[in-house]
Amino acid sequence: MINLKGTIRQIKILKIAEHPLVYFQLDDIHCLISRHALNFLADVTVGSTISILGAYNSRKQLVVRKYSVLGKPQIVIEFESSRYPTKDAKHY
């Protein structure tokens, strides 16, 4: 298993099915993720810094088994910058 850290340069959805297949480029390394691909798409965007754990396949692509977002996930950033007001605890 290989452990790498870097910045995402490109993201593409290759296959939409029950288990989607997502391609992304981490610095200059070509990576694929199938496990937790939907969570991955919610957590990262181009420019996100992540740490990944995986192994190379026969086409020299890194197949990701685990990932971790360094910093805030994209879904949290979107939620914090939402234009809708937050619910105040006093109103309950």
PyMOL Python script that loads the backbone (N, CA, C, O; Angstrom):
from pymol import cmd

cmd.read_pdbstr("""\
ATOM      1  N   MET A   1       0.835  -1.178   0.000  1.00  0.00           N
ATOM      2  CA  MET A   1       0.000   0.000   0.000  1.00  0.00           C
ATOM      3  C   MET A   1       0.883   1.245   0.000  1.00  0.00           C
ATOM      4  O   MET A   1       1.934   1.295   0.638  1.00  0.00           O
ATOM      5  N   ILE A   2       0.423   2.225  -0.725  1.00  0.00           N
ATOM      6  CA  ILE A   2       1.155   3.473  -0.881  1.00  0.00           C
ATOM      7  C   ILE A   2       0.352   4.591  -0.238  1.00  0.00           C
ATOM      8  O   ILE A   2      -0.858   4.693  -0.435  1.00  0.00           O
ATOM      9  N   ASN A   3       1.038   5.429   0.535  1.00  0.00           N
ATOM     10  CA  ASN A   3       0.401   6.555   1.196  1.00  0.00           C
ATOM     11  C   ASN A   3       0.939   7.839   0.565  1.00  0.00           C
ATOM     12  O   ASN A   3       2.148   8.071   0.571  1.00  0.00           O
ATOM     13  N   LEU A   4       0.048   8.676   0.020  1.00  0.00           N
ATOM     14  CA  LEU A   4       0.451   9.918  -0.643  1.00  0.00           C
ATOM     15  C   LEU A   4      -0.377  11.088  -0.136  1.00  0.00           C
ATOM     16  O   LEU A   4      -1.486  10.915   0.369  1.00  0.00           O
ATOM     17  N   LYS A   5       0.179  12.269  -0.279  1.00  0.00           N
ATOM     18  CA  LYS A   5      -0.509  13.499   0.097  1.00  0.00           C
ATOM     19  C   LYS A   5      -0.307  14.493  -1.033  1.00  0.00           C
ATOM     20  O   LYS A   5       0.787  14.591  -1.589  1.00  0.00           O
ATOM     21  N   GLY A   6      -1.372  15.242  -1.381  1.00  0.00           N
ATOM     22  CA  GLY A   6      -1.238  16.205  -2.459  1.00  0.00           C
ATOM     23  C   GLY A   6      -2.506  16.996  -2.689  1.00  0.00           C
ATOM     24  O   GLY A   6      -3.452  16.936  -1.903  1.00  0.00           O
ATOM     25  N   THR A   7      -2.504  17.740  -3.786  1.00  0.00           N
ATOM     26  CA  THR A   7      -3.617  18.605  -4.160  1.00  0.00           C
ATOM     27  C   THR A   7      -4.303  18.051  -5.399  1.00  0.00           C
ATOM     28  O   THR A   7      -3.642  17.624  -6.345  1.00  0.00           O
ATOM     29  N   ILE A   8      -5.624  18.060  -5.389  1.00  0.00           N
ATOM     30  CA  ILE A   8      -6.397  17.557  -6.517  1.00  0.00           C
ATOM     31  C   ILE A   8      -6.375  18.575  -7.646  1.00  0.00           C
ATOM     32  O   ILE A   8      -6.648  19.757  -7.436  1.00  0.00           O
ATOM     33  N   ARG A   9      -6.048  18.107  -8.847  1.00  0.00           N
ATOM     34  CA  ARG A   9      -5.991  18.975 -10.024  1.00  0.00           C
ATOM     35  C   ARG A   9      -7.193  18.808 -10.938  1.00  0.00           C
ATOM     36  O   ARG A   9      -7.597  19.761 -11.604  1.00  0.00           O
ATOM     37  N   GLN A  10      -7.774  17.605 -10.983  1.00  0.00           N
ATOM     38  CA  GLN A  10      -8.848  17.319 -11.925  1.00  0.00           C
ATOM     39  C   GLN A  10      -9.717  16.195 -11.360  1.00  0.00           C
ATOM     40  O   GLN A  10      -9.213  15.275 -10.716  1.00  0.00           O
ATOM     41  N   ILE A  11     -11.036  16.279 -11.606  1.00  0.00           N
ATOM     42  CA  ILE A  11     -11.970  15.237 -11.180  1.00  0.00           C
ATOM     43  C   ILE A  11     -12.915  14.929 -12.338  1.00  0.00           C
ATOM     44  O   ILE A  11     -13.445  15.839 -12.975  1.00  0.00           O
ATOM     45  N   LYS A  12     -13.125  13.629 -12.608  1.00  0.00           N
ATOM     46  CA  LYS A  12     -14.067  13.194 -13.637  1.00  0.00           C
ATOM     47  C   LYS A  12     -14.837  11.983 -13.123  1.00  0.00           C
ATOM     48  O   LYS A  12     -14.276  11.122 -12.446  1.00  0.00           O
ATOM     49  N   ILE A  13     -16.126  11.924 -13.449  1.00  0.00           N
ATOM     50  CA  ILE A  13     -16.923  10.741 -13.151  1.00  0.00           C
ATOM     51  C   ILE A  13     -16.875   9.861 -14.397  1.00  0.00           C
ATOM     52  O   ILE A  13     -17.358  10.255 -15.458  1.00  0.00           O
ATOM     53  N   LEU A  14     -16.297   8.680 -14.267  1.00  0.00           N
ATOM     54  CA  LEU A  14     -16.133   7.789 -15.416  1.00  0.00           C
ATOM     55  C   LEU A  14     -17.330   6.881 -15.622  1.00  0.00           C
ATOM     56  O   LEU A  14     -17.718   6.604 -16.757  1.00  0.00           O
ATOM     57  N   LYS A  15     -17.913   6.420 -14.533  1.00  0.00           N
ATOM     58  CA  LYS A  15     -19.021   5.472 -14.650  1.00  0.00           C
ATOM     59  C   LYS A  15     -20.052   5.787 -13.576  1.00  0.00           C
ATOM     60  O   LYS A  15     -19.731   5.871 -12.390  1.00  0.00           O
ATOM     61  N   ILE A  16     -21.289   5.957 -14.010  1.00  0.00           N
ATOM     62  CA  ILE A  16     -22.377   6.185 -13.071  1.00  0.00           C
ATOM     63  C   ILE A  16     -23.174   4.889 -12.985  1.00  0.00           C
ATOM     64  O   ILE A  16     -23.807   4.469 -13.953  1.00  0.00           O
ATOM     65  N   ALA A  17     -23.133   4.270 -11.825  1.00  0.00           N
ATOM     66  CA  ALA A  17     -23.828   3.007 -11.595  1.00  0.00           C
ATOM     67  C   ALA A  17     -24.097   2.900 -10.103  1.00  0.00           C
ATOM     68  O   ALA A  17     -24.031   3.887  -9.371  1.00  0.00           O
ATOM     69  N   GLU A  18     -24.400   1.686  -9.666  1.00  0.00           N
ATOM     70  CA  GLU A  18     -24.616   1.488  -8.230  1.00  0.00           C
ATOM     71  C   GLU A  18     -23.361   1.859  -7.444  1.00  0.00           C
ATOM     72  O   GLU A  18     -23.443   2.446  -6.365  1.00  0.00           O
ATOM     73  N   HIS A  19     -22.207   1.511  -7.995  1.00  0.00           N
ATOM     74  CA  HIS A  19     -20.919   1.912  -7.431  1.00  0.00           C
ATOM     75  C   HIS A  19     -20.200   2.760  -8.474  1.00  0.00           C
ATOM     76  O   HIS A  19     -19.562   2.211  -9.373  1.00  0.00           O
ATOM     77  N   PRO A  20     -20.289   4.092  -8.375  1.00  0.00           N
ATOM     78  CA  PRO A  20     -19.659   4.951  -9.389  1.00  0.00           C
ATOM     79  C   PRO A  20     -18.129   4.819  -9.378  1.00  0.00           C
ATOM     80  O   PRO A  20     -17.524   4.445  -8.373  1.00  0.00           O
ATOM     81  N   LEU A  21     -17.540   5.135 -10.513  1.00  0.00           N
ATOM     82  CA  LEU A  21     -16.092   5.135 -10.651  1.00  0.00           C
ATOM     83  C   LEU A  21     -15.658   6.563 -10.941  1.00  0.00           C
ATOM     84  O   LEU A  21     -16.109   7.175 -11.909  1.00  0.00           O
ATOM     85  N   VAL A  22     -14.777   7.090 -10.092  1.00  0.00           N
ATOM     86  CA  VAL A  22     -14.333   8.477 -10.209  1.00  0.00           C
ATOM     87  C   VAL A  22     -12.833   8.499 -10.454  1.00  0.00           C
ATOM     88  O   VAL A  22     -12.064   7.831  -9.762  1.00  0.00           O
ATOM     89  N   TYR A  23     -12.432   9.277 -11.447  1.00  0.00           N
ATOM     90  CA  TYR A  23     -11.020   9.514 -11.761  1.00  0.00           C
ATOM     91  C   TYR A  23     -10.643  10.875 -11.207  1.00  0.00           C
ATOM     92  O   TYR A  23     -11.412  11.830 -11.320  1.00  0.00           O
ATOM     93  N   PHE A  24      -9.473  10.968 -10.615  1.00  0.00           N
ATOM     94  CA  PHE A  24      -8.950  12.276 -10.225  1.00  0.00           C
ATOM     95  C   PHE A  24      -7.442  12.265 -10.339  1.00  0.00           C
ATOM     96  O   PHE A  24      -6.797  11.217 -10.312  1.00  0.00           O
ATOM     97  N   GLN A  25      -6.906  13.452 -10.467  1.00  0.00           N
ATOM     98  CA  GLN A  25      -5.466  13.602 -10.599  1.00  0.00           C
ATOM     99  C   GLN A  25      -4.947  14.290  -9.349  1.00  0.00           C
ATOM    100  O   GLN A  25      -5.328  15.422  -9.053  1.00  0.00           O
ATOM    101  N   LEU A  26      -4.089  13.615  -8.624  1.00  0.00           N
ATOM    102  CA  LEU A  26      -3.471  14.131  -7.415  1.00  0.00           C
ATOM    103  C   LEU A  26      -2.051  14.543  -7.781  1.00  0.00           C
ATOM    104  O   LEU A  26      -1.178  13.699  -7.986  1.00  0.00           O
ATOM    105  N   ASP A  27      -1.833  15.848  -7.860  1.00  0.00           N
ATOM    106  CA  ASP A  27      -0.594  16.398  -8.397  1.00  0.00           C
ATOM    107  C   ASP A  27      -0.368  15.801  -9.791  1.00  0.00           C
ATOM    108  O   ASP A  27      -1.096  16.167 -10.714  1.00  0.00           O
ATOM    109  N   ASP A  28       0.592  14.909  -9.988  1.00  0.00           N
ATOM    110  CA  ASP A  28       0.814  14.302 -11.304  1.00  0.00           C
ATOM    111  C   ASP A  28       0.477  12.816 -11.328  1.00  0.00           C
ATOM    112  O   ASP A  28       0.883  12.108 -12.250  1.00  0.00           O
ATOM    113  N   ILE A  29      -0.258  12.331 -10.329  1.00  0.00           N
ATOM    114  CA  ILE A  29      -0.576  10.912 -10.217  1.00  0.00           C
ATOM    115  C   ILE A  29      -2.030  10.694 -10.613  1.00  0.00           C
ATOM    116  O   ILE A  29      -2.917  11.406 -10.143  1.00  0.00           O
ATOM    117  N   HIS A  30      -2.277   9.711 -11.476  1.00  0.00           N
ATOM    118  CA  HIS A  30      -3.626   9.383 -11.930  1.00  0.00           C
ATOM    119  C   HIS A  30      -4.233   8.381 -10.958  1.00  0.00           C
ATOM    120  O   HIS A  30      -3.656   7.324 -10.701  1.00  0.00           O
ATOM    121  N   CYS A  31      -5.407   8.722 -10.416  1.00  0.00           N
ATOM    122  CA  CYS A  31      -6.026   7.910  -9.369  1.00  0.00           C
ATOM    123  C   CYS A  31      -7.465   7.560  -9.728  1.00  0.00           C
ATOM    124  O   CYS A  31      -8.142   8.288 -10.454  1.00  0.00           O
ATOM    125  N   LEU A  32      -7.911   6.421  -9.198  1.00  0.00           N
ATOM    126  CA  LEU A  32      -9.294   5.965  -9.337  1.00  0.00           C
ATOM    127  C   LEU A  32      -9.846   5.662  -7.958  1.00  0.00           C
ATOM    128  O   LEU A  32      -9.133   5.159  -7.091  1.00  0.00           O
ATOM    129  N   ILE A  33     -11.130   5.973  -7.757  1.00  0.00           N
ATOM    130  CA  ILE A  33     -11.788   5.608  -6.512  1.00  0.00           C
ATOM    131  C   ILE A  33     -13.179   5.092  -6.843  1.00  0.00           C
ATOM    132  O   ILE A  33     -13.925   5.710  -7.602  1.00  0.00           O
ATOM    133  N   SER A  34     -13.511   3.943  -6.258  1.00  0.00           N
ATOM    134  CA  SER A  34     -14.837   3.373  -6.436  1.00  0.00           C
ATOM    135  C   SER A  34     -15.535   3.258  -5.087  1.00  0.00           C
ATOM    136  O   SER A  34     -16.714   3.583  -4.951  1.00  0.00           O
ATOM    137  N   ARG A  35     -14.784   2.789  -4.092  1.00  0.00           N
ATOM    138  CA  ARG A  35     -15.332   2.724  -2.738  1.00  0.00           C
ATOM    139  C   ARG A  35     -15.531   4.140  -2.220  1.00  0.00           C
ATOM    140  O   ARG A  35     -14.625   4.969  -2.311  1.00  0.00           O
ATOM    141  N   HIS A  36     -16.667   4.411  -1.698  1.00  0.00           N
ATOM    142  CA  HIS A  36     -16.977   5.718  -1.114  1.00  0.00           C
ATOM    143  C   HIS A  36     -16.840   6.863  -2.114  1.00  0.00           C
ATOM    144  O   HIS A  36     -16.496   7.981  -1.731  1.00  0.00           O
ATOM    145  N   ALA A  37     -17.106   6.596  -3.384  1.00  0.00           N
ATOM    146  CA  ALA A  37     -16.950   7.616  -4.421  1.00  0.00           C
ATOM    147  C   ALA A  37     -17.923   8.772  -4.245  1.00  0.00           C
ATOM    148  O   ALA A  37     -17.566   9.920  -4.506  1.00  0.00           O
ATOM    149  N   LEU A  38     -19.137   8.492  -3.811  1.00  0.00           N
ATOM    150  CA  LEU A  38     -20.103   9.572  -3.604  1.00  0.00           C
ATOM    151  C   LEU A  38     -19.697  10.458  -2.439  1.00  0.00           C
ATOM    152  O   LEU A  38     -19.841  11.679  -2.508  1.00  0.00           O
ATOM    153  N   ASN A  39     -19.194   9.861  -1.378  1.00  0.00           N
ATOM    154  CA  ASN A  39     -18.671  10.656  -0.260  1.00  0.00           C
ATOM    155  C   ASN A  39     -17.466  11.476  -0.711  1.00  0.00           C
ATOM    156  O   ASN A  39     -17.304  12.630  -0.313  1.00  0.00           O
ATOM    157  N   PHE A  40     -16.634  10.875  -1.536  1.00  0.00           N
ATOM    158  CA  PHE A  40     -15.461  11.574  -2.058  1.00  0.00           C
ATOM    159  C   PHE A  40     -15.874  12.816  -2.842  1.00  0.00           C
ATOM    160  O   PHE A  40     -15.282  13.883  -2.678  1.00  0.00           O
ATOM    161  N   LEU A  41     -16.890  12.679  -3.693  1.00  0.00           N
ATOM    162  CA  LEU A  41     -17.361  13.825  -4.486  1.00  0.00           C
ATOM    163  C   LEU A  41     -17.952  14.915  -3.605  1.00  0.00           C
ATOM    164  O   LEU A  41     -17.856  16.094  -3.945  1.00  0.00           O
ATOM    165  N   ALA A  42     -18.557  14.552  -2.485  1.00  0.00           N
ATOM    166  CA  ALA A  42     -19.112  15.547  -1.570  1.00  0.00           C
ATOM    167  C   ALA A  42     -18.023  16.226  -0.750  1.00  0.00           C
ATOM    168  O   ALA A  42     -18.183  17.378  -0.344  1.00  0.00           O
ATOM    169  N   ASP A  43     -16.919  15.528  -0.501  1.00  0.00           N
ATOM    170  CA  ASP A  43     -15.872  16.044   0.377  1.00  0.00           C
ATOM    171  C   ASP A  43     -14.814  16.894  -0.321  1.00  0.00           C
ATOM    172  O   ASP A  43     -14.226  17.772   0.309  1.00  0.00           O
ATOM    173  N   VAL A  44     -14.561  16.654  -1.605  1.00  0.00           N
ATOM    174  CA  VAL A  44     -13.429  17.312  -2.263  1.00  0.00           C
ATOM    175  C   VAL A  44     -13.871  18.109  -3.483  1.00  0.00           C
ATOM    176  O   VAL A  44     -14.958  17.914  -4.027  1.00  0.00           O
ATOM    177  N   THR A  45     -12.999  19.000  -3.884  1.00  0.00           N
ATOM    178  CA  THR A  45     -13.141  19.751  -5.115  1.00  0.00           C
ATOM    179  C   THR A  45     -11.736  20.012  -5.650  1.00  0.00           C
ATOM    180  O   THR A  45     -10.747  19.729  -4.974  1.00  0.00           O
ATOM    181  N   VAL A  46     -11.652  20.541  -6.840  1.00  0.00           N
ATOM    182  CA  VAL A  46     -10.338  20.862  -7.402  1.00  0.00           C
ATOM    183  C   VAL A  46      -9.666  21.878  -6.484  1.00  0.00           C
ATOM    184  O   VAL A  46     -10.248  22.912  -6.156  1.00  0.00           O
ATOM    185  N   GLY A  47      -8.451  21.577  -6.079  1.00  0.00           N
ATOM    186  CA  GLY A  47      -7.718  22.446  -5.165  1.00  0.00           C
ATOM    187  C   GLY A  47      -7.696  21.934  -3.740  1.00  0.00           C
ATOM    188  O   GLY A  47      -6.963  22.472  -2.910  1.00  0.00           O
ATOM    189  N   SER A  48      -8.487  20.900  -3.426  1.00  0.00           N
ATOM    190  CA  SER A  48      -8.497  20.327  -2.079  1.00  0.00           C
ATOM    191  C   SER A  48      -7.207  19.549  -1.840  1.00  0.00           C
ATOM    192  O   SER A  48      -6.660  18.936  -2.757  1.00  0.00           O
ATOM    193  N   THR A  49      -6.735  19.580  -0.615  1.00  0.00           N
ATOM    194  CA  THR A  49      -5.557  18.808  -0.227  1.00  0.00           C
ATOM    195  C   THR A  49      -6.033  17.562   0.509  1.00  0.00           C
ATOM    196  O   THR A  49      -6.789  17.647   1.477  1.00  0.00           O
ATOM    197  N   ILE A  50      -5.580  16.404   0.035  1.00  0.00           N
ATOM    198  CA  ILE A  50      -6.002  15.145   0.630  1.00  0.00           C
ATOM    199  C   ILE A  50      -4.811  14.218   0.844  1.00  0.00           C
ATOM    200  O   ILE A  50      -3.730  14.416   0.288  1.00  0.00           O
ATOM    201  N   SER A  51      -5.043  13.216   1.657  1.00  0.00           N
ATOM    202  CA  SER A  51      -4.095  12.132   1.872  1.00  0.00           C
ATOM    203  C   SER A  51      -4.800  10.853   1.444  1.00  0.00           C
ATOM    204  O   SER A  51      -5.956  10.632   1.807  1.00  0.00           O
ATOM    205  N   ILE A  52      -4.112  10.002   0.670  1.00  0.00           N
ATOM    206  CA  ILE A  52      -4.733   8.786   0.152  1.00  0.00           C
ATOM    207  C   ILE A  52      -3.872   7.568   0.461  1.00  0.00           C
ATOM    208  O   ILE A  52      -2.662   7.669   0.662  1.00  0.00           O
ATOM    209  N   LEU A  53      -4.532   6.419   0.491  1.00  0.00           N
ATOM    210  CA  LEU A  53      -3.878   5.136   0.692  1.00  0.00           C
ATOM    211  C   LEU A  53      -4.404   4.199  -0.381  1.00  0.00           C
ATOM    212  O   LEU A  53      -5.617   4.035  -0.516  1.00  0.00           O
ATOM    213  N   GLY A  54      -3.516   3.583  -1.144  1.00  0.00           N
ATOM    214  CA  GLY A  54      -3.963   2.706  -2.214  1.00  0.00           C
ATOM    215  C   GLY A  54      -2.831   1.913  -2.827  1.00  0.00           C
ATOM    216  O   GLY A  54      -1.714   1.888  -2.310  1.00  0.00           O
ATOM    217  N   ALA A  55      -3.137   1.263  -3.944  1.00  0.00           N
ATOM    218  CA  ALA A  55      -2.163   0.434  -4.660  1.00  0.00           C
ATOM    219  C   ALA A  55      -2.327   0.664  -6.151  1.00  0.00           C
ATOM    220  O   ALA A  55      -3.413   1.013  -6.615  1.00  0.00           O
ATOM    221  N   TYR A  56      -1.260   0.470  -6.898  1.00  0.00           N
ATOM    222  CA  TYR A  56      -1.284   0.656  -8.349  1.00  0.00           C
ATOM    223  C   TYR A  56      -1.899  -0.553  -9.032  1.00  0.00           C
ATOM    224  O   TYR A  56      -1.708  -1.688  -8.597  1.00  0.00           O
ATOM    225  N   ASN A  57      -2.647  -0.299 -10.119  1.00  0.00           N
ATOM    226  CA  ASN A  57      -3.183  -1.382 -10.948  1.00  0.00           C
ATOM    227  C   ASN A  57      -2.245  -1.609 -12.132  1.00  0.00           C
ATOM    228  O   ASN A  57      -1.169  -1.015 -12.185  1.00  0.00           O
ATOM    229  N   SER A  58      -2.638  -2.457 -13.079  1.00  0.00           N
ATOM    230  CA  SER A  58      -1.780  -2.798 -14.217  1.00  0.00           C
ATOM    231  C   SER A  58      -1.574  -1.623 -15.173  1.00  0.00           C
ATOM    232  O   SER A  58      -0.613  -1.624 -15.943  1.00  0.00           O
ATOM    233  N   ARG A  59      -2.453  -0.627 -15.139  1.00  0.00           N
ATOM    234  CA  ARG A  59      -2.328   0.547 -16.015  1.00  0.00           C
ATOM    235  C   ARG A  59      -1.613   1.714 -15.326  1.00  0.00           C
ATOM    236  O   ARG A  59      -1.659   2.846 -15.807  1.00  0.00           O
ATOM    237  N   LYS A  60      -0.964   1.437 -14.214  1.00  0.00           N
ATOM    238  CA  LYS A  60      -0.203   2.443 -13.450  1.00  0.00           C
ATOM    239  C   LYS A  60      -1.101   3.553 -12.911  1.00  0.00           C
ATOM    240  O   LYS A  60      -0.679   4.704 -12.806  1.00  0.00           O
ATOM    241  N   GLN A  61      -2.345   3.199 -12.569  1.00  0.00           N
ATOM    242  CA  GLN A  61      -3.267   4.128 -11.913  1.00  0.00           C
ATOM    243  C   GLN A  61      -3.354   3.713 -10.451  1.00  0.00           C
ATOM    244  O   GLN A  61      -3.397   2.523 -10.139  1.00  0.00           O
ATOM    245  N   LEU A  62      -3.380   4.679  -9.573  1.00  0.00           N
ATOM    246  CA  LEU A  62      -3.468   4.385  -8.152  1.00  0.00           C
ATOM    247  C   LEU A  62      -4.934   4.169  -7.782  1.00  0.00           C
ATOM    248  O   LEU A  62      -5.751   5.082  -7.897  1.00  0.00           O
ATOM    249  N   VAL A  63      -5.257   2.971  -7.342  1.00  0.00           N
ATOM    250  CA  VAL A  63      -6.618   2.640  -6.918  1.00  0.00           C
ATOM    251  C   VAL A  63      -6.702   2.950  -5.423  1.00  0.00           C
ATOM    252  O   VAL A  63      -6.024   2.323  -4.609  1.00  0.00           O
ATOM    253  N   VAL A  64      -7.535   3.917  -5.080  1.00  0.00           N
ATOM    254  CA  VAL A  64      -7.600   4.435  -3.713  1.00  0.00           C
ATOM    255  C   VAL A  64      -8.503   3.550  -2.859  1.00  0.00           C
ATOM    256  O   VAL A  64      -9.633   3.243  -3.238  1.00  0.00           O
ATOM    257  N   ARG A  65      -7.984   3.148  -1.700  1.00  0.00           N
ATOM    258  CA  ARG A  65      -8.756   2.368  -0.730  1.00  0.00           C
ATOM    259  C   ARG A  65      -9.320   3.287   0.358  1.00  0.00           C
ATOM    260  O   ARG A  65     -10.467   3.128   0.775  1.00  0.00           O
ATOM    261  N   LYS A  66      -8.514   4.243   0.814  1.00  0.00           N
ATOM    262  CA  LYS A  66      -8.935   5.180   1.855  1.00  0.00           C
ATOM    263  C   LYS A  66      -8.449   6.573   1.478  1.00  0.00           C
ATOM    264  O   LYS A  66      -7.426   6.729   0.811  1.00  0.00           O
ATOM    265  N   TYR A  67      -9.196   7.579   1.913  1.00  0.00           N
ATOM    266  CA  TYR A  67      -8.778   8.954   1.707  1.00  0.00           C
ATOM    267  C   TYR A  67      -9.139   9.768   2.930  1.00  0.00           C
ATOM    268  O   TYR A  67     -10.016   9.393   3.708  1.00  0.00           O
ATOM    269  N   SER A  68      -8.460  10.874   3.088  1.00  0.00           N
ATOM    270  CA  SER A  68      -8.738  11.787   4.184  1.00  0.00           C
ATOM    271  C   SER A  68      -8.523  13.209   3.677  1.00  0.00           C
ATOM    272  O   SER A  68      -7.500  13.512   3.063  1.00  0.00           O
ATOM    273  N   VAL A  69      -9.490  14.070   3.938  1.00  0.00           N
ATOM    274  CA  VAL A  69      -9.396  15.464   3.519  1.00  0.00           C
ATOM    275  C   VAL A  69      -8.624  16.231   4.583  1.00  0.00           C
ATOM    276  O   VAL A  69      -8.955  16.167   5.767  1.00  0.00           O
ATOM    277  N   LEU A  70      -7.602  16.950   4.160  1.00  0.00           N
ATOM    278  CA  LEU A  70      -6.828  17.777   5.077  1.00  0.00           C
ATOM    279  C   LEU A  70      -7.436  19.176   5.049  1.00  0.00           C
ATOM    280  O   LEU A  70      -7.356  19.870   4.035  1.00  0.00           O
ATOM    281  N   GLY A  71      -8.029  19.579   6.133  1.00  0.00           N
ATOM    282  CA  GLY A  71      -8.763  20.835   6.175  1.00  0.00           C
ATOM    283  C   GLY A  71     -10.247  20.533   6.203  1.00  0.00           C
ATOM    284  O   GLY A  71     -10.653  19.429   6.566  1.00  0.00           O
ATOM    285  N   LYS A  72     -11.055  21.506   5.823  1.00  0.00           N
ATOM    286  CA  LYS A  72     -12.507  21.332   5.835  1.00  0.00           C
ATOM    287  C   LYS A  72     -12.969  20.630   4.563  1.00  0.00           C
ATOM    288  O   LYS A  72     -12.516  20.962   3.467  1.00  0.00           O
ATOM    289  N   PRO A  73     -13.872  19.660   4.706  1.00  0.00           N
ATOM    290  CA  PRO A  73     -14.468  19.048   3.519  1.00  0.00           C
ATOM    291  C   PRO A  73     -15.328  20.068   2.769  1.00  0.00           C
ATOM    292  O   PRO A  73     -15.814  21.031   3.363  1.00  0.00           O
ATOM    293  N   GLN A  74     -15.510  19.857   1.494  1.00  0.00           N
ATOM    294  CA  GLN A  74     -16.248  20.790   0.641  1.00  0.00           C
ATOM    295  C   GLN A  74     -17.698  20.938   1.077  1.00  0.00           C
ATOM    296  O   GLN A  74     -18.258  22.030   0.982  1.00  0.00           O
ATOM    297  N   ILE A  75     -18.311  19.875   1.547  1.00  0.00           N
ATOM    298  CA  ILE A  75     -19.706  19.953   1.959  1.00  0.00           C
ATOM    299  C   ILE A  75     -19.871  20.858   3.180  1.00  0.00           C
ATOM    300  O   ILE A  75     -20.899  21.522   3.313  1.00  0.00           O
ATOM    301  N   VAL A  76     -18.888  20.898   4.067  1.00  0.00           N
ATOM    302  CA  VAL A  76     -18.923  21.792   5.231  1.00  0.00           C
ATOM    303  C   VAL A  76     -18.752  23.234   4.786  1.00  0.00           C
ATOM    304  O   VAL A  76     -19.420  24.129   5.304  1.00  0.00           O
ATOM    305  N   ILE A  77     -17.862  23.462   3.830  1.00  0.00           N
ATOM    306  CA  ILE A  77     -17.647  24.816   3.302  1.00  0.00           C
ATOM    307  C   ILE A  77     -18.926  25.330   2.657  1.00  0.00           C
ATOM    308  O   ILE A  77     -19.307  26.482   2.865  1.00  0.00           O
ATOM    309  N   GLU A  78     -19.594  24.481   1.871  1.00  0.00           N
ATOM    310  CA  GLU A  78     -20.859  24.868   1.234  1.00  0.00           C
ATOM    311  C   GLU A  78     -21.937  25.162   2.272  1.00  0.00           C
ATOM    312  O   GLU A  78     -22.707  26.110   2.116  1.00  0.00           O
ATOM    313  N   PHE A  79     -21.997  24.362   3.319  1.00  0.00           N
ATOM    314  CA  PHE A  79     -22.995  24.564   4.365  1.00  0.00           C
ATOM    315  C   PHE A  79     -22.753  25.875   5.103  1.00  0.00           C
ATOM    316  O   PHE A  79     -23.701  26.605   5.393  1.00  0.00           O
ATOM    317  N   GLU A  80     -21.505  26.177   5.408  1.00  0.00           N
ATOM    318  CA  GLU A  80     -21.179  27.406   6.127  1.00  0.00           C
ATOM    319  C   GLU A  80     -21.436  28.651   5.291  1.00  0.00           C
ATOM    320  O   GLU A  80     -21.764  29.706   5.834  1.00  0.00           O
ATOM    321  N   SER A  81     -21.290  28.539   3.983  1.00  0.00           N
ATOM    322  CA  SER A  81     -21.506  29.697   3.123  1.00  0.00           C
ATOM    323  C   SER A  81     -22.914  29.727   2.541  1.00  0.00           C
ATOM    324  O   SER A  81     -23.183  30.477   1.603  1.00  0.00           O
ATOM    325  N   SER A  82     -23.811  28.916   3.091  1.00  0.00           N
ATOM    326  CA  SER A  82     -25.184  28.854   2.612  1.00  0.00           C
ATOM    327  C   SER A  82     -25.879  30.197   2.829  1.00  0.00           C
ATOM    328  O   SER A  82     -25.637  30.883   3.821  1.00  0.00           O
ATOM    329  N   ARG A  83     -26.734  30.553   1.895  1.00  0.00           N
ATOM    330  CA  ARG A  83     -27.430  31.825   2.024  1.00  0.00           C
ATOM    331  C   ARG A  83     -28.640  31.731   2.934  1.00  0.00           C
ATOM    332  O   ARG A  83     -29.240  32.747   3.286  1.00  0.00           O
ATOM    333  N   TYR A  84     -29.001  30.506   3.319  1.00  0.00           N
ATOM    334  CA  TYR A  84     -30.137  30.325   4.209  1.00  0.00           C
ATOM    335  C   TYR A  84     -29.710  30.566   5.651  1.00  0.00           C
ATOM    336  O   TYR A  84     -28.614  30.161   6.038  1.00  0.00           O
ATOM    337  N   PRO A  85     -30.542  31.210   6.447  1.00  0.00           N
ATOM    338  CA  PRO A  85     -30.164  31.510   7.836  1.00  0.00           C
ATOM    339  C   PRO A  85     -30.111  30.239   8.675  1.00  0.00           C
ATOM    340  O   PRO A  85     -30.830  29.275   8.414  1.00  0.00           O
ATOM    341  N   THR A  86     -29.262  30.255   9.672  1.00  0.00           N
ATOM    342  CA  THR A  86     -29.180  29.111  10.582  1.00  0.00           C
ATOM    343  C   THR A  86     -30.319  29.199  11.589  1.00  0.00           C
ATOM    344  O   THR A  86     -30.812  30.287  11.886  1.00  0.00           O
ATOM    345  N   LYS A  87     -30.723  28.075  12.099  1.00  0.00           N
ATOM    346  CA  LYS A  87     -31.762  28.057  13.111  1.00  0.00           C
ATOM    347  C   LYS A  87     -31.138  28.389  14.453  1.00  0.00           C
ATOM    348  O   LYS A  87     -30.105  27.833  14.826  1.00  0.00           O
ATOM    349  N   ASP A  88     -31.767  29.287  15.164  1.00  0.00           N
ATOM    350  CA  ASP A  88     -31.272  29.695  16.472  1.00  0.00           C
ATOM    351  C   ASP A  88     -31.842  28.748  17.520  1.00  0.00           C
ATOM    352  O   ASP A  88     -33.010  28.368  17.448  1.00  0.00           O
ATOM    353  N   ALA A  89     -31.022  28.370  18.490  1.00  0.00           N
ATOM    354  CA  ALA A  89     -31.444  27.421  19.508  1.00  0.00           C
ATOM    355  C   ALA A  89     -32.525  27.986  20.421  1.00  0.00           C
ATOM    356  O   ALA A  89     -33.227  27.218  21.078  1.00  0.00           O
ATOM    357  N   LYS A  90     -32.678  29.309  20.480  1.00  0.00           N
ATOM    358  CA  LYS A  90     -33.665  29.928  21.366  1.00  0.00           C
ATOM    359  C   LYS A  90     -35.101  29.687  20.900  1.00  0.00           C
ATOM    360  O   LYS A  90     -36.019  29.736  21.719  1.00  0.00           O
ATOM    361  N   HIS A  91     -35.318  29.433  19.634  1.00  0.00           N
ATOM    362  CA  HIS A  91     -36.657  29.296  19.102  1.00  0.00           C
ATOM    363  C   HIS A  91     -37.296  27.941  19.361  1.00  0.00           C
ATOM    364  O   HIS A  91     -38.456  27.739  19.004  1.00  0.00           O
ATOM    365  N   TYR A  92     -36.589  27.026  19.960  1.00  0.00           N
ATOM    366  CA  TYR A  92     -37.140  25.693  20.199  1.00  0.00           C
ATOM    367  C   TYR A  92     -37.857  25.619  21.477  1.00  0.00           C
ATOM    368  O   TYR A  92     -38.383  24.563  21.829  1.00  0.00           O
TER     369      TYR A  92
END
""", "prot")
cmd.dss("prot")
cmd.show_as("cartoon", "prot")
cmd.util.cbc("prot")
cmd.orient("prot")
